[in-house]
Amino acid sequence: MYDGQWRDWHPYVGQCDPCPPIKTKWYVVPPNQFIPFQPMNLPQFPLDEALRKGTLWPALYSPYPSRRTKKA
């Protein structure tokens, strides 16, 4: 499920850490971080689909990942 909205981060792993290290952490960058203003005439979802997805504009859609699924 890796796409342009996912980023990875490799935290520092110290020698004296008491817990097993997590070598790679993943986070999602929301699409509104890349659109500084709303341009005119953006394409829109149909109303029933917009209510399911939580936004009217496909450019601002970001799915909520399930914690139960593995990321590739």
Secondary structure, DSSP 8 states (H G I E B T S, - for coil): ---TTEEEE-----TT-SS-----EEEE--GGGS-SS--TT-----HHHHHHHT-S-GGG------TTS---
